Structure formats: C-alpha cells, structure tokens
Amino acid sequence: MPYKEILSKAVLLGLALAITSVTFADDVAKHYKDNCAVCHNEHRLGGIGPALLPGNLKRLRKKTAVDVISNGRAATQMPAFAEKLSETDIKALVEYIYTPPEEMPVWGLDKISASHIIHNHESELPNKPVFKVDDLLNMFLVVELGDHHVTLLDGDRMEPIHRFKSRFALHGGPKYSSSGRFVYFASRDGWISKYDIYNLKLVAEIRAGINTRNLAVSADGRYVMVANYLPHSLVLLDASDLRPIKLYDVRDSNGNTSRVSAVYTAPPRNSFIAALKDIQEVWEISYDNDPPIGFDGWVHDYRTDSGENVEPEPFPVRKIKVNDYIDDFFFDQEYVSLIGASREGKGQVVDMDIGRVIVTDLELPGMPHLGSGITWEYKGRPVLATPNLKKGDVSVIDMETWKAIKHIETLGPGFFMRSHENTPYAWVDVFFGPNKDAMHVIDKSTLEIVKTLRPVPGKTAAHIEFTRDGKYALLSIWDPDGAVIVYDAATLEEVKRIPMNKPSGKYNVYNKTRYSAGTSH
C-alpha cells in the first residue's frame, strides 16, 4: 500500500477515534446531567445525595458503585438505573464520577452560609431528657454505616433508647458538648449536624466543605472547627446554631495550599490544633477570649506603625514548622507534646509550648494509626501505643525518652486500639487481611497478648469502647447483619449481643467529654 494511502487512513482512523471519544464523553456527561445532577449537583458537589468526587468516594469501590447505580441503595433515595441505562453506560458513569474535576471546586463563606438549616431552635428545647436512664454520662452513640443511622444506647442496661437517620458516610467520630447533651457529626461530603440527645431532635445543619476530614468542639462548648480536604480550608462555626464565623484559607507563605489532615481541640490550651497534609506545618488557633501575647508565634503587638492601638484579630493562628508532612497525629494527656507521623511512618514530636520539633526520628514503622493511639502508665512511666495500618504491629513508645519499648506482633494490620483507666487490658483489632475477625487483648503490665477473641468467625471485629467505669467493653461486628457485643472487661467473657446494621464506632459520653487516656480524642 502506498505510503500516502497508509498515512491518509491513519489520519482518518485517528479522527474517527477522536470523534468517538468526544461522543462517548458527551454521552457520559448527558447521562450524568439527566439522571444524577438533580440529587448530586450539576458539578458533582452533592445535594440531596452525597458529593460524587474521588475524595468523597474512597469508601466506595468502583464495583460497588456499579451495583449501587444499577440496583439502587436500600434505605436511601437512590433509585435503580439498570432498566434505564446499559451496563456500558453505568460503568462509564462510574469512571466519570471517579475522575477529578478540571477545576478545583470553590466552597466559600457565601455557599456555606446559604446551606445553613435551622431545624429546631435550641432555646425552645427543654434542658431535660425525654427518656429515663440511670446515668446520662454513661450513654453511647453507635454509628451504623450499613444504612446511615445512629443509635443512642443506654450504657447501664445495654439497651437502645432511640435510633435516628444521619447524613451519608459520617467520618471522624462524633464530638460532644461538655455537658453531653449535644453531639456534632461530620459527613464525608461536608455536612455538619448538631443533634440534641436530650430531646432526640436535630438542631441545625450546615455544609462547611465538599470533602471533610473531621471536626472538633472547643472545650468551652462555644465553637466548632471543621477540617477539610476540599476545598483546602478550616471553617469556624458557632456551636449554638452552626452559623459560620470564619473561614481559613489553608496556605503557606509561598501561596501553596494544603488539605487538612485533622483538627482537634486542646482543652488546657484553649485552642484548636490542626496538622496539614501537604505543607510541613502545624497550626494552633486560639479560641481564648484573651490569647497569650508574646507567646512564640502569636501576634506580638496590637499597634499599627503609627503607634495607634488596634483590636487583636480574633481566633489568631500560630504556625509551627515541622520536619515532615503529618498525616495522622496524637497528643499526650497534657496537650504539650504532639506526636505526628507521615504515611511512610516518619514520626516526630512537636513541643507545642516552645513551638518546635524536639524528636525527629520516632520509631514508628509501617503506617501507624496515631488517631487511634492511647496512653497508660507502664512501670511508672507514661507510654503511647498505636496500631499500624500496614503491619501486624502495635508500637509501644516511652513518652519520656521517646524510644520504642516494644513492638507487639499481631495477626495483621489494625485500625482501632482502646483501653480504660480501670482495666488492666488494651484491646486492638486486626482490621485488615484474613484475620479480620480477630481481636487481641494485651496486658498493659507485661505488653503481652493474653487472649485473642474471634466473636464471629469470618466477620470483621473492630472498635472497642468502654463504659464510663471501664467494667464493660463494647465491640463492633462490621457487617450489615452485625452487632455490638458486650464483654465483661475483667473476665473477657461475652455478656450480650445487640443486633445492628454494620456498627462502626461507639462513643461513650463520659469517656469522650473527660478525654480518657484510653480513647481517641
């Protein structure tokens, strides 16, 4: 075949493929607009349904997404499209929603404010429970991922009090007000909800981001801070009704922006502390009415160049340089030492009082899950213990020397670790791999595994939480046909099973509001 003819056919073939590709892309976009946009937003930012962006879909595998679009999702408004769209069209839609948008979505204060919903005015709700329990501080909230509900559980009788619907895909753990009456939830797609436990009613909601990491509540109960992956921001809310107060555009002095790894409240410091995923900094944001002056990193002078006195900027930011990116972090009980690690396991310790890194080589191999770290006294010294997301390993670190005391070998990578001041044991799951049905019990005095429980063979056992007095330990079976299993924390014998729909975290009011050393904060 002559060269010119070959070239001509190649050009025509390329043109045909390009036209086919454009047509295919147009078809996908049209299918999304016609079938999905009404609930999920034209730009995939979410509405009645969740945001359909890669960062929001990490918990949903593509194979599962195909099934959801084809057959709908039980207990939601998601319909089935198998009779309307072909299998090819559905798979194309899945690829489309897992593709990052060409432009970074913007979610500023105007859009945040426009999303604000008041369901019930707090001032009109009685400060008295509509139910009876022996101890209001010994209640649990159980997040059920199977159908996106939350169960309020009586921690004395181990009986459900009430079950209510939550936003899609809660993340980061609920946070209580100091009294335990109110609880604040964050969803993956940015919705923040305030719920009145006493009256069993929603108070307010607001969408503070598009892809949200977690939230924190100030120790004085006045403020809520929200950490976002998308956009790169922190959002300060009024805890009373979730009205937005301030938006922090998270960027360094060179203009580089960053996702926020997480934010926590530091009660003794009257501040929020956030670690950044893409910038080597830790931010401390004061919510004290009279923040410290002259403290390293804060605003030092409230006068202009002309000598005129000015009011200090509310909620000032103190930026601390760190040696590596921090994906996950943890505090000592005094909130002086921040222990952080990257996904590669590079650990470091930041002294928050002096504002600098004091340990650069913390021995934390693999991918430690410091957000689930706990502390206790071992031979008269405080220790930190953390599970590992990549290795079958629990690292135990001396918090005075910052050296590893022991690496406890487990049956596989773990996700959650819990204990209580009144129990001799620490519990850690084996969340990933073939031994996901195992739960290790570690003696805190010997650092040895003394028992391995397998409550439901073949089903994931995870996330221990204790009652207020530490007498009972509650375990989750992560399965639609799951349960919360109650154990005697001393004898390690099973006491009761409470059926639930894929229960994940369980959060005891007392332990969370009193910042127990045995639970995450």
C-alpha positions in Angstrom: 0.0 0.0 0.0 1.4 3.4 -0.9 2.8 5.5 2.0 0.4 8.4 1.3 -2.6 6.0 1.4 -1.4 4.5 4.7 -0.9 7.9 6.2 -4.4 9.0 4.9 -6.1 6.0 6.5 -4.2 6.6 9.8 -5.3 10.2 9.9 -8.9 9.1 9.2 -8.7 6.4 11.9 -7.3 8.9 14.4 -10.1 11.4 13.5 -12.7 8.7 13.9 -11.3 7.6 17.3 -11.2 11.3 18.4 -14.9 11.8 17.3 -15.9 8.6 19.1 -14.1 9.7 22.2 -15.8 13.1 22.2 -19.2 11.5 21.6 -18.6 9.0 24.4 -17.6 11.8 26.8 -20.7 13.8 25.7 -22.9 10.8 26.3 -21.5 10.3 29.8 -21.9 13.9 30.7 -25.5 13.8 29.3 -26.3 10.7 31.3 -25.0 12.3 34.5 -27.0 15.6 33.8 -30.2 13.7 33.0 -30.1 11.1 35.8 -27.7 12.3 38.6 -27.5 16.1 38.7 -30.9 16.6 40.4 -29.7 14.9 43.6 -25.9 15.1 43.4 -25.5 18.7 41.8 -24.5 19.6 38.3 -20.9 19.9 39.3 -20.9 16.7 41.5 -20.8 18.8 44.7 -23.7 17.0 46.3 -27.2 18.0 47.3 -29.9 15.6 48.5 -27.3 12.9 47.6 -23.6 13.0 48.5 -20.8 14.7 46.5 -19.6 12.4 43.7 -15.9 13.3 43.7 -12.9 10.9 44.1 -12.1 12.2 47.6 -15.6 11.5 48.7 -15.8 8.0 47.2 -12.8 6.4 48.9 -15.1 4.1 50.9 -17.0 3.0 47.8 -15.2 0.6 45.5 -15.9 1.0 41.8 -17.5 -2.4 41.6 -19.9 -1.5 44.4 -20.6 1.9 42.7 -21.7 0.0 39.6 -24.1 -2.1 41.8 -25.5 1.0 43.5 -26.2 2.8 40.2 -27.7 -0.4 38.8 -29.8 -1.6 41.7 -30.1 1.5 44.0 -29.3 1.6 47.6 -31.5 0.3 50.4 -32.9 2.8 52.9 -31.9 5.8 50.8 -33.5 7.8 48.0 -31.0 6.3 45.4 -33.1 4.6 42.7 -32.0 1.8 40.4 -31.0 2.6 36.8 -30.4 -0.9 35.4 -33.6 -0.8 33.3 -32.8 2.8 32.1 -29.1 2.7 31.3 -27.0 0.0 29.7 -24.2 -1.8 31.6 -21.7 0.1 29.5 -23.3 3.4 30.3 -23.3 2.7 34.0 -19.6 1.7 34.0 -18.9 4.9 32.1 -20.7 6.9 34.8 -18.6 5.2 37.5 -15.4 6.2 35.7 -16.8 9.7 35.3 -17.5 10.3 39.0 -14.1 8.9 40.0 -12.4 11.4 37.7 -11.2 14.6 39.4 -12.8 17.8 38.1 -10.9 20.0 35.7 -11.2 23.0 38.1 -11.0 22.9 41.9 -14.5 23.5 43.3 -15.0 26.6 45.4 -16.9 26.5 48.6 -16.6 29.9 50.3 -18.5 31.6 53.1 -21.3 32.6 50.8 -22.1 29.0 49.9 -21.5 27.8 53.4 -24.0 30.4 54.7 -26.5 29.6 52.0 -26.6 25.9 53.1 -27.4 26.7 56.7 -30.5 25.0 58.1 -32.2 25.5 61.5 -34.4 22.5 62.4 -35.2 23.4 66.0 -34.2 26.5 68.0 -32.1 25.4 70.9 -33.7 28.0 73.2 -37.1 26.3 72.6 -35.9 22.8 73.6 -36.2 21.8 77.2 -33.0 21.0 79.1 -34.4 17.7 80.3 -34.3 14.3 78.7 -37.5 12.9 77.2 -36.3 9.4 78.3 -35.1 7.9 81.5 -31.7 6.4 82.2 -29.7 6.0 85.4 -26.6 7.9 84.1 -26.7 10.4 81.3 -22.9 10.3 81.0 -22.9 6.6 80.5 -24.7 6.6 77.2 -23.2 5.7 73.9 -23.8 6.8 70.4 -23.3 4.0 67.9 -22.7 4.9 64.2 -24.3 2.3 61.9 -22.7 2.5 58.5 -25.0 -0.1 56.9 -27.9 2.3 56.5 -26.5 5.6 57.8 -28.2 5.7 61.2 -27.1 6.4 64.7 -28.3 4.5 67.8 -28.4 6.1 71.3 -27.5 3.2 73.7 -28.1 3.1 77.5 -24.7 2.0 78.8 -26.1 0.7 82.1 -28.9 -1.5 80.7 -27.2 -2.0 77.3 -30.5 -1.3 75.5 -31.2 1.0 72.6 -33.0 4.2 73.5 -33.5 5.7 70.1 -32.3 5.3 66.5 -32.2 8.2 64.0 -31.0 8.8 60.5 -27.7 10.5 59.8 -26.1 12.2 56.8 -24.4 9.9 54.3 -20.9 8.5 55.4 -20.2 10.1 58.7 -16.5 10.4 59.3 -14.1 11.5 62.1 -16.2 10.4 65.0 -19.0 12.5 66.7 -18.0 15.1 69.2 -20.0 16.0 72.3 -20.6 19.3 74.1 -19.0 19.3 77.6 -22.4 18.5 79.2 -23.0 15.6 76.9 -26.4 17.0 75.8 -25.4 17.9 72.3 -23.4 16.0 69.7 -21.9 17.2 66.5 -21.4 15.0 63.4 -19.4 15.5 60.2 -20.1 13.7 56.9 -17.6 12.9 54.2 -19.3 15.4 51.9 -19.0 18.3 54.4 -22.3 18.4 56.2 -22.1 19.3 59.9 -25.1 18.3 62.1 -25.9 19.3 65.6 -28.2 16.9 67.5 -29.9 17.3 70.8 -29.6 14.0 72.6 -32.0 15.0 75.4 -34.8 15.9 73.0 -33.9 13.4 70.3 -34.0 16.2 67.7 -31.8 17.8 65.1 -30.9 21.4 66.0 -29.1 22.7 62.9 -27.0 21.7 59.9 -24.6 23.4 57.6 -22.4 22.3 54.8 -18.9 23.5 55.7 -16.9 21.8 52.9 -17.1 19.4 49.9 -14.8 16.7 51.3 -14.5 17.0 55.1 -11.9 15.2 57.3 -13.3 15.8 60.8 -14.5 18.4 63.3 -13.6 19.5 66.8 -15.6 21.2 69.6 -13.9 23.8 71.8 -13.6 22.8 75.5 -15.8 25.7 76.5 -18.5 24.4 74.1 -18.8 27.7 72.1 -17.1 26.8 68.8 -16.8 24.1 66.3 -13.9 23.8 63.9 -14.1 21.8 60.7 -11.1 20.4 58.8 -11.5 20.0 55.0 -9.7 18.1 52.3 -11.7 20.0 49.7 -11.5 22.9 49.5 -8.2 23.4 51.4 -9.8 25.1 54.4 -10.6 25.2 58.1 -14.1 26.6 59.0 -15.0 28.0 62.4 -18.7 27.7 63.4 -20.7 29.0 66.3 -21.6 25.8 68.3 -25.0 27.2 69.3 -26.6 27.0 65.8 -23.6 26.3 63.5 -23.5 29.8 62.0 -20.2 30.3 60.2 -17.8 32.7 61.9 -14.6 32.5 59.9 -13.0 30.6 57.0 -9.3 29.9 57.0 -7.7 29.5 53.6 -5.0 27.0 54.4 -1.8 28.0 52.6 1.8 28.7 53.4 3.8 32.0 53.0 4.5 31.0 49.4 0.9 30.5 48.5 0.9 26.7 48.4 -2.4 25.3 49.7 -3.0 22.1 51.7 -5.6 19.6 52.7 -6.0 19.5 56.5 -5.1 16.1 57.9 -7.3 16.6 61.0 -8.2 19.1 63.7 -8.6 18.5 67.5 -9.3 20.7 70.5 -6.6 21.1 73.2 -8.6 21.9 76.3 -5.7 23.1 78.6 -4.5 25.4 75.8 -8.0 26.8 74.8 -7.1 26.2 71.2 -7.7 24.0 68.1 -4.7 22.3 66.7 -4.6 21.2 63.0 -2.0 19.3 61.1 -1.6 19.9 57.3 -1.2 17.1 54.8 0.6 19.0 52.0 2.5 21.7 54.0 5.1 21.0 56.7 3.3 23.0 59.3 1.1 22.6 62.4 -1.5 25.3 63.1 -2.7 26.3 66.5 -5.8 28.5 66.5 -6.8 30.1 69.8 -10.4 30.4 70.9 -9.4 32.0 74.2 -11.0 35.4 74.7 -7.6 36.7 75.8 -5.0 34.8 73.7 -1.4 34.9 75.0 0.7 37.9 74.0 4.4 37.4 73.3 3.9 33.7 73.2 6.2 32.4 70.4 4.3 32.5 67.1 1.3 34.5 68.2 0.5 38.2 67.4 3.1 40.2 69.4 1.9 43.8 69.0 -1.5 45.3 68.8 -0.3 48.7 67.5 0.0 50.0 63.9 3.2 51.5 62.6 1.9 54.9 63.6 1.6 53.7 67.2 -2.2 53.5 67.2 -3.7 50.7 69.3 -5.8 48.2 67.4 -8.0 45.4 68.4 -6.4 42.0 68.2 -7.5 39.7 65.4 -10.0 37.1 66.9 -9.0 33.5 66.6 -5.4 34.1 65.7 -3.3 31.4 64.0 0.1 30.2 65.3 2.1 28.3 62.6 4.8 25.8 63.6 7.2 24.4 61.1 7.7 20.6 61.3 10.2 18.3 59.7 7.8 16.2 57.5 4.2 16.1 56.4 1.8 14.9 59.1 -1.0 12.6 58.0 -2.0 11.5 61.5 -1.3 12.8 65.0 -1.9 12.3 68.7 -1.4 14.3 72.0 -0.1 13.5 75.4 -2.6 14.0 78.2 -1.3 17.5 78.9 -1.5 18.6 75.3 2.1 19.7 75.3 3.6 17.0 73.0 2.1 16.5 69.6 3.2 13.1 68.1 2.8 13.0 64.4 3.6 10.7 61.5 3.6 10.6 57.7 2.1 7.8 55.7 5.6 6.5 55.3 5.9 6.1 59.1 8.3 9.0 59.7 7.5 10.0 63.2 8.2 13.3 65.0 7.3 15.0 68.3 6.4 18.7 68.4 6.6 20.6 71.7 3.6 22.9 71.5 4.8 25.1 74.3 8.1 26.1 72.6 6.8 25.7 69.1 9.3 23.4 67.5 10.1 19.8 66.7 12.0 18.1 69.6 12.2 14.5 68.2 12.8 13.8 64.5 13.2 10.0 64.5 10.4 8.5 66.4 10.4 4.7 65.7 7.0 4.1 64.1 7.4 1.7 61.1 4.8 1.0 58.5 1.8 3.3 58.7 0.9 4.0 62.4 -2.7 5.0 63.1 -1.9 7.6 65.7 -5.5 8.9 65.6 -6.3 5.7 67.4 -3.4 5.9 69.8 -3.8 5.5 73.6 -1.7 6.1 76.7 -1.2 4.4 80.1 1.4 4.0 82.8 3.9 1.3 82.3 6.4 0.7 85.2 5.8 4.2 86.4 6.3 5.9 83.0 3.8 7.1 80.5 3.7 5.2 77.2 2.0 5.6 73.9 0.6 2.6 72.0 -0.6 2.7 68.4 -1.8 0.1 65.9 -0.5 0.0 62.4 -2.4 0.2 59.1 0.3 -1.7 57.1 1.9 -4.1 59.5 0.8 -6.6 62.1 2.4 -4.4 64.8 1.5 -2.4 67.9 4.2 0.1 68.7 4.7 1.0 72.4 6.7 4.2 72.9 8.2 5.6 76.1 6.9 9.2 76.3 9.8 10.4 78.4 12.7 9.1 76.2 10.6 8.8 73.0 12.2 5.4 72.4 10.3 2.2 71.4 9.9 -0.1 74.4 8.3 -2.9 72.3 6.7 -3.8 69.0 3.9 -6.3 69.8 3.4 -8.6 66.8 -0.3 -9.1 65.8 -2.1 -11.3 63.3 -2.3 -8.4 60.8 -2.7 -4.6 60.4 -5.0 -3.0 62.9 -7.2 0.1 62.8 -8.5 0.8 66.4 -7.0 0.4 69.8 -8.8 1.2 73.1 -8.4 0.8 76.9 -9.6 2.4 80.1 -8.0 3.7 83.3 -9.9 1.0 85.3 -8.9 -2.0 83.2 -5.5 -3.9 83.0 -6.1 -4.6 79.3 -5.7 -2.8 76.0 -7.7 -4.1 73.0 -6.6 -3.9 69.4 -8.3 -5.3 66.3 -6.9 -7.0 63.2 -8.9 -4.9 60.8 -7.2 -5.8 57.5 -6.4 -9.2 56.0 -7.5 -12.8 56.6 -7.6 -12.4 60.4 -10.1 -9.5 60.3 -12.3 -11.5 62.7 -9.7 -11.4 65.5 -9.5 -9.1 68.4 -6.3 -9.1 70.6 -6.3 -8.4 74.3 -3.0 -7.0 75.6 -1.9 -7.0 79.3 -0.8 -3.4 79.9 1.7 -4.5 82.6 3.5 -7.1 80.6 2.9 -5.9 77.0 1.9 -9.4 76.0 -1.2 -10.6 74.2 -3.1 -12.7 76.7 -6.2 -13.6 74.7 -7.4 -13.4 71.0 -11.1 -13.3 70.6 -13.0 -14.3 67.4 -16.6 -13.4 68.2 -18.0 -14.1 64.7 -15.7 -16.2 62.5 -15.2 -14.6 59.1 -16.7 -11.2 60.0 -14.7 -8.1 60.9 -14.4 -7.4 64.7 -13.4 -3.8 65.4 -13.6 -0.7 67.5 -13.7 -1.4 71.3 -15.2 1.3 73.6 -15.7 1.1 77.4 -18.4 2.0 79.7 -17.8 5.0 82.0 -16.5 2.8 84.8 -14.5 0.6 82.5 -16.4 -2.5 83.6 -17.7 -3.5 80.2 -16.1 -3.4 76.7 -18.2 -3.0 73.6 -17.1 -4.5 70.3 -18.5 -4.0 66.8 -19.1 -6.6 64.1 -18.8 -4.6 60.9 -21.4 -6.4 58.9 -25.0 -5.5 57.7 -26.1 -8.4 59.8 -23.8 -7.2 62.6 -24.0 -6.5 66.3 -22.5 -4.7 69.2 -21.1 -7.3 71.5 -20.7 -6.5 75.2 -17.8 -8.1 77.1 -17.0 -8.2 80.8 -13.7 -6.2 80.8 -12.3 -8.3 83.7 -13.2 -11.8 82.7 -13.2 -11.2 78.9 -16.5 -13.2 78.8 -19.3 -12.2 76.5 -22.3 -10.7 78.2 -24.7 -9.6 75.5 -25.2 -9.1 71.7 -27.2 -6.2 70.4 -28.1 -6.6 66.7 -27.1 -3.6 64.5 -26.6 -2.7 60.8 -22.8 -2.6 60.3 -22.0 -0.7 63.5 -18.7 1.1 63.4 -17.7 3.5 66.2 -19.2 3.6 69.6 -18.7 6.7 71.7 -19.2 6.9 75.4 -20.3 10.3 76.6 -18.2 10.3 79.8 -15.0 9.0 78.3 -15.2 11.4 75.4 -16.0 14.5 77.4 -13.4 13.7 80.1 -10.7 12.9 77.5 -10.0 9.4 78.8 -6.4 8.2 78.2 -7.9 5.0 76.8 -9.8 6.5 73.9 -9.1 8.8 71.0 -9.8 12.5 71.4 
